[in-house]
Amino acid sequence: MQTVTGLYDNHEDAKTAVNALEDAGISSSNISIVSRSGKTDESNAGEGAATGAGVGAVMGGAGGLLAGLGMLAIPGVGPVVAAGWLVATATGAVAGAVAGGAAGGIIGSMTSAGVDENDAHVYAEGVRRGSTLVSARVEDDQVDIARSVIDENAPVDLNTRRAMYREEGWQGFDENSADFTEEELVRERERARDYRPMA
């Protein structure tokens, strides 16, 4: 199994990616979606906002993975609307994190599924700051289709996002960080939308 992951600033893009992964024959049990709950700009054009379970209503669907969205808290990320294998392993890994390991929780779950640790930190921080994570565990013969689906739905450029975080002194995801307020989440989304790397 390999893990293919994308980070989205637009909930609708993430929802479309999940539905497309399922339509491509990838089992719902091998797909995860995690989105920071709270007041967030629902599109890059600023068409609306949602709070709490409202994010789930925006992202939810009639069937498949999105029908199973639930609310929970992930250390360092805060309240999320989520479903899938990553959620189960992230919440279980918090309790079972090995002392001295790189991290438990969401980082440990991603790295144990084959996500590069440096990338996992950016994905986790992205969710903490209001983005949506979509991740699929797939067989080798499904990697190309999963990557194509993720890439076709406007994911964040991970290197650009990493650069944005590092410019402010960010070193990595810290599950002991304070939750972002709703106002901070809105500012983060605006900043991400307008960000251009320094030359």
C-alpha positions as a printed NumPy array, in Angstrom:
array([[  0.   ,   0.   ,   0.   ],
       [  1.077,   3.573,  -0.697],
       [ -0.411,   6.789,   0.651],
       [ -1.355,   9.673,  -1.639],
       [ -2.208,  12.934,   0.101],
       [ -3.364,  16.426,  -0.781],
       [ -4.075,  19.591,   1.193],
       [ -6.908,  21.885,   0.082],
       [ -7.797,  25.432,   1.03 ],
       [-11.272,  25.026,  -0.418],
       [-13.639,  22.53 ,   1.239],
       [-15.5  ,  21.958,  -2.011],
       [-12.286,  20.932,  -3.798],
       [-11.559,  18.439,  -1.022],
       [-15.083,  17.04 ,  -1.195],
       [-14.797,  16.691,  -4.98 ],
       [-11.47 ,  14.859,  -4.567],
       [-12.98 ,  12.387,  -2.087],
       [-15.942,  11.671,  -4.348],
       [-13.641,  11.253,  -7.359],
       [-11.398,   8.842,  -5.455],
       [-14.442,   6.721,  -4.598],
       [-15.698,   6.932,  -8.203],
       [-12.265,   5.686,  -9.332],
       [-12.804,   2.5  ,  -7.321],
       [-10.822,   3.348,  -4.197],
       [-12.622,   2.009,  -1.154],
       [-14.031,   4.523,   1.326],
       [-12.231,   2.577,   4.049],
       [ -8.92 ,   3.625,   2.462],
       [ -9.732,   7.337,   2.184],
       [ -9.587,   9.978,   4.914],
       [-10.639,  13.591,   5.151],
       [ -9.787,  15.938,   8.01 ],
       [-10.93 ,  19.559,   8.105],
       [-10.463,  22.148,  10.825],
       [-13.808,  23.013,  12.341],
       [-14.695,  26.62 ,  13.06 ],
       [-15.553,  29.689,  11.048],
       [-13.742,  29.404,   7.761],
       [-14.043,  31.024,   4.372],
       [-15.742,  28.345,   2.295],
       [-14.158,  29.305,  -1.011],
       [-11.248,  31.218,  -2.357],
       [-13.775,  33.787,  -3.543],
       [-15.17 ,  34.246,  -0.04 ],
       [-18.691,  33.084,  -0.846],
       [-19.667,  32.151,   2.688],
       [-18.723,  30.784,   6.061],
       [-19.618,  27.87 ,   8.284],
       [-19.133,  26.972,  11.885],
       [-18.721,  23.643,  13.635],
       [-21.094,  21.059,  12.224],
       [-21.827,  23.472,   9.383],
       [-18.453,  22.552,   7.902],
       [-19.632,  18.955,   7.913],
       [-22.835,  19.989,   6.153],
       [-20.8  ,  21.739,   3.456],
       [-18.533,  18.746,   2.974],
       [-20.981,  15.935,   3.669],
       [-22.538,  13.763,   1.027],
       [-25.398,  11.319,   0.639],
       [-23.16 ,   8.265,   0.753],
       [-19.626,   6.973,   0.943],
       [-16.978,   8.395,   3.215],
       [-18.489,  11.872,   3.461],
       [-21.68 ,  10.491,   4.972],
       [-19.633,   9.384,   7.975],
       [-18.17 ,  12.762,   8.919],
       [-17.987,  13.372,  12.641],
       [-16.563,  15.976,  14.967],
       [-13.624,  15.333,  17.282],
       [-10.517,  17.033,  18.605],
       [ -6.949,  16.223,  17.538],
       [ -4.139,  17.497,  19.798],
       [ -2.398,  20.484,  18.259],
       [ -4.997,  20.791,  15.513],
       [ -8.105,  21.496,  17.553],
       [-11.695,  20.602,  16.661],
       [-12.043,  18.881,  13.305],
       [-14.718,  17.42 ,  11.077],
       [-13.287,  14.149,   9.837],
       [-13.809,  10.606,   8.606],
       [-11.694,   7.659,   7.55 ],
       [ -8.684,   5.579,   8.514],
       [ -6.427,   8.512,   9.42 ],
       [ -8.845,   9.718,  12.086],
       [ -8.989,   6.327,  13.767],
       [ -5.222,   5.928,  13.791],
       [ -4.548,   9.558,  14.803],
       [ -6.831,   9.429,  17.812],
       [ -5.563,   5.985,  18.779],
       [ -1.932,   7.003,  18.295],
       [ -2.334,   9.872,  20.757],
       [ -2.897,   7.39 ,  23.548],
       [ -0.313,   4.944,  22.285],
       [  2.46 ,   7.272,  21.18 ],
       [  5.867,   5.793,  21.874],
       [  8.031,   7.887,  24.176],
       [ 10.966,   9.313,  22.256],
       [  9.235,   8.915,  18.898],
       [  8.972,  11.782,  16.444],
       [  5.325,  12.34 ,  17.263],
       [  2.119,  10.536,  17.981],
       [ -1.286,  11.672,  16.836],
       [ -1.74 ,  12.924,  13.321],
       [  1.996,  13.031,  12.481],
       [  2.585,   9.487,  13.674],
       [ -0.455,   8.261,  11.766],
       [  0.701,   9.802,   8.51 ],
       [  4.326,   8.712,   8.796],
       [  3.332,   5.159,   9.718],
       [  1.296,   5.137,   6.494],
       [  4.355,   6.154,   4.473],
       [  4.   ,   9.952,   4.308],
       [  7.359,  11.729,   4.502],
       [  7.706,  13.17 ,   8.025],
       [  8.604,  16.669,   6.797],
       [  5.525,  16.673,   4.57 ],
       [  3.368,  15.282,   7.38 ],
       [  4.288,  18.287,   9.519],
       [  3.146,  20.673,   6.772],
       [ -0.097,  18.734,   6.234],
       [ -0.879,  18.762,   9.963],
       [ -0.046,  22.447,  10.303],
       [ -2.188,  23.158,   7.258],
       [ -5.194,  21.501,   8.873],
       [ -4.483,  23.387,  12.091],
       [ -4.632,  26.631,  10.09 ],
       [ -7.909,  25.852,   8.354],
       [ -7.116,  23.705,   5.328],
       [ -8.549,  20.266,   4.548],
       [ -6.481,  17.087,   4.258],
       [ -7.459,  14.264,   1.911],
       [ -5.426,  11.071,   2.069],
       [ -5.841,   7.736,   0.303],
       [ -4.103,   4.429,   0.997],
       [ -3.925,   2.587,  -2.291],
       [ -2.436,  -0.469,  -3.924],
       [  0.542,   0.122,  -6.208],
       [ -1.631,  -0.136,  -9.326],
       [ -3.928,   2.638,  -8.015],
       [ -1.217,   5.193,  -7.189],
       [ -1.324,   6.977, -10.554],
       [ -5.116,   7.368, -10.551],
       [ -5.156,   8.536,  -6.926],
       [ -2.399,  11.069,  -7.598],
       [ -4.226,  12.269, -10.703],
       [ -7.458,  12.785,  -8.746],
       [ -5.662,  14.65 ,  -5.938],
       [ -3.787,  16.856,  -8.417],
       [ -6.847,  17.655, -10.55 ],
       [ -8.711,  19.266,  -7.651],
       [ -6.533,  22.304,  -6.868],
       [ -4.398,  21.094,  -3.963],
       [ -2.029,  23.398,  -2.122],
       [  1.552,  23.421,  -3.406],
       [  3.219,  21.857,  -0.377],
       [  6.63 ,  23.479,  -0.908],
       [  5.067,  26.931,  -1.213],
       [  3.023,  26.381,   1.936],
       [  6.106,  25.105,   3.784],
       [  7.985,  28.253,   2.712],
       [  5.153,  30.468,   3.954],
       [  5.218,  28.837,   7.373],
       [  9.012,  28.924,   7.623],
       [  9.186,  32.613,   6.765],
       [  7.476,  33.285,  10.086],
       [  9.88 ,  31.045,  12.004],
       [  7.785,  27.859,  11.996],
       [  9.905,  24.732,  12.594],
       [  7.274,  22.011,  12.566],
       [  3.851,  20.962,  13.788],
       [  3.563,  21.065,  17.583],
       [  0.609,  19.242,  19.087],
       [  0.961,  21.4  ,  22.203],
       [  0.23 ,  24.582,  20.23 ],
       [ -2.809,  26.627,  21.161],
       [ -5.863,  26.35 ,  18.93 ],
       [ -6.359,  29.052,  16.344],
       [ -9.316,  31.333,  17.022],
       [-11.991,  31.718,  14.369],
       [-10.581,  35.135,  13.449],
       [ -7.077,  33.701,  13.153],
       [ -8.354,  30.934,  10.868],
       [ -9.926,  33.498,   8.552],
       [ -6.685,  35.514,   8.486],
       [ -4.635,  32.382,   7.768],
       [ -6.827,  31.475,   4.819],
       [ -6.574,  34.997,   3.427],
       [ -2.815,  35.003,   3.924],
       [ -2.439,  31.633,   2.208],
       [ -4.541,  32.805,  -0.722],
       [ -2.449,  35.945,  -1.215],
       [  0.975,  34.528,  -0.355],
       [  3.843,  34.793,  -2.839],
       [  7.248,  33.303,  -1.915],
       [ 10.074,  35.736,  -1.258],
       [ 12.53 ,  35.939,  -4.164]])
